[in-house]
Amino acid sequence: MTLLELRDIHTYYGNIHALKGASLRVEQGEVVTLLGSNGAGKTTILRTIQGLLRPRQGSIRFEGRALESLSTEAIVRLGISQSPEGRLIFPRMTVQENLEMGAFSRRDSLGIKADTERVLMLFPRLRERISQKGGTLSGGEQQMLAIARALMARPRLLLLDEPSMGLAPMLVTQIFSIIRDINTQGTTILLVEQNARMALTVAHRGYVLQTGQIVLTGTSKDLQSNETVRKAYLGET
């Protein structure tokens, strides 16, 4: 079943035409990755889905419902949450308070308690730091917190923007293992990631963007064997 569908999306930053007719879909239960160089439009797609940017043309459907005119809060309530590029945790709040902020749109206290336990099982390091202020965590711990906070909204679609940015290789492997676990537990994921090799190991399908346009799509296996992808994004010659 198609969970999310974008059709012919045109998004602008002022007069800058950032997305030029982008179309994609995400099926329920999938991990779909967006590949592309810096400035290709990957983050713009996520921001447009989340309602932080408004498309001037095109349609966005989530479970068949139009998102283009909805507020970000309404979109979160429908079941879409994001772990943003740069983490953007609340540095003066504790880990516990950051997690509570992730559940701000919910009123089911028992469900929130259960989900807090779930994310602390996914990220045991956060349990150890539960009373520590977010700004004092390491970069890897802050990334874990950003993902955990997004999961506290209990999303049906999780948007991940550059989850491995700035992390040591060992932590990158750990983060992607957790992303796979989150998907296995039933959360659909749309993943933006500069580390194309790692992204394609966890994704079912992918899209390649260049200057605001989707130029290639396929299964992860197909993209891994594509000569253009191998040269441009996998560092092969």
N, C-alpha and C positions, 0 to 999 in steps of 0.2 A: 504494500500500500504506500502511495506517495504521501509523505509527511509534509514536505516543503517543496514548493515549486516557484521559481522565479522565471518570468517570461519577459524578454526584451526590456530589461531594466536599464534606464539612463539616469545616472546620478551625477550631480554637479557640485563642485566647491566654488561657489560664486560663478565665474564664467568659465571655469575649468571643467571640461567634460571628462569626468573620472571613469564612469562606467558607460560603455557604448553598446547597448543592446545585449547585456549579459543574460543568459538563460541557463538555468541548472535545476536539478531536482535532487532530493534526498529521500530515499525510501526508508520506511520504518525499520529500525534495527541496524542500519548501516553506519559505518564510518566513511565519510566522504572527505577527501582532502582537496584543498585549493593550492596549487603550485604556481609560482611566478616570481619574478625578480622584485626588488623593492620598487614601489610605485606602480606596480601592475594593476592594483585595484582590489587586492585580496581583503584587506581590512575594510575597505569601503563597502564591499559586499556584506560583511558582517554588520557593519554599522547601519546599513540600509535595511537589512532584515530586522534589526533590533529597534528601528524607528528613530535612531539618532540622526539619520539623514533621510530626507524625503526624495524618492525618485520623481523626476519630472515626467517620466513615461514608463509604461510597463506595469506588470502586476506581480504581487507577491501573495501566495496562498499558503496557509498553514492549516493542514487538515481541511482544506477546502474553503477556509475563511480568509477574506481579504485583510491584509495587514497595513496597506499603504497609508491609511488615514488614522491608524490607531496610535496612541501614546506608547512610549516605552514601557511604562508601568502596566498598561493593558496587555501588551505583548508578553511581558514576563508572566502575568497572571494566566495567559493562555498556555504557557508551558515552554517558553524559550528563555534561556539565560546564557550569559556570556562570561567567560574568564578573559579579560581584555589583555591586549598587548601591554607590557610594562607592569602587569599585575594589579596596580592601583588599589592595593589594600588600604585600610585605614590605619596609618602608622601609630596613632596615639591610642587606638583601641586594642584590647587584648585579643588573642586568638578566639576566645569564646565570644566576645562581642562582635568580631568580624563575622563569625558564623551566624550569629543572630541577625545581623544585618542582611545576610543572604536570604533569610526567611521572612523579610519584612512584609511581604505580601500575603503571608499565610496566617491563619488563625487557629489551626489545629495543633494545639500544644503537644498532644501525645505523638502526633506525626513528626513534629519538629524535634522532639526528644529522640525518637527512633532514628531520624535522619542524621542527627548530630552523632549518634553512636556509629552509624554506618560510615560517615566520612572519617571519623577518628580511627575506625578499623582499616579504612583504605590508606590513611596517612597516620600511622602510629606516632610519627615524630610530632605531629600537632597535639596529640594527647599529652606528650611530655611538656609541651610549651603552652598549655591551655590558658594559663594566667599571665603569659608573657605578652608584652606589647608588640604589635605587628612590625613596627619599625625596627625592632631589635633582632628580628629573625634574619637568618642567612638568606641569600638569594633563592636557593632551592626551597627552603622552608616557606618563603613568601609565595613562590609559585604554587606549592602545594596548598597553601591557604587560599589563594585566588581560585583555584579549581574547586576546593572544598566549599568555599562560599557560594560559588555558582551552583553547586549541587544542592545546596540547602533550599533552593527554590523548588526542588523536585521537578526538574525540567524533563519534558519528553524529547526536547532537542537542546543539546549543549553545544554552544559555540566556543571553540578554543582558538585563541589568537596568539600564535608564537609561544607555545608552552615551554619550549626548550631554550628560549633566548637567554644567553648569558650564563648557561649552566655548564658545569663540568661534565665530561662525557659519562661518568658513572651515574650522575644524577639524571642525565638525559635518558639513559636506558631505563632507569627506575620510573621516571615520569611516563614514558611510553608504555611500560608494562602496566602501570595503573590505568592509563587511558584504555588499554585493551580490556582490563578488568571492568571498568565502568561500562563499556559497551556490552560486555558479556552479561552484566547484570541487568541490561535492558534499556540503556539510555542511548539514543541515536546521537551521533556526533558529526558536526561539520568543523573540520580542522584546517586552520591556516598555519603553515609551518615552513620555515626556510630550510630546515633539514629534510630535504625531499626523500632521502634514502630511508630515514626513520619513519616519516609520514607514510610512505608506501608500504612499509612492513605492517602497519596496523590498519590501513584503509582498505575498504572493499573496492572503491572506485575513486577516480580523481578527475579534476579539471585543471587545465593549464591556462593561465591568463597572461596576456601581453597587452600593455597599454589600454586596459579597460575592456578588452574583448576576450572571450573564451575561444582559444584557437585549437584546442585539442581536448578530447575526453576519452576515457576508457577505463577498463578494470585496472587495478594496481599492477597485475601481471603484465598487461599490455603496455602500460606506461613505463614499467621498469625495462622492458625490452625495446622501447621506441628509441631510435637513434638520436632524435632531437632532444628528448628528455635526458637520455644518458649523457650527452655532451653538455647540455646547458645546465642541468640541475643535479646530476649525479657525479659530476667531476670526472667523467670518463672521456677518453680521446679515441 
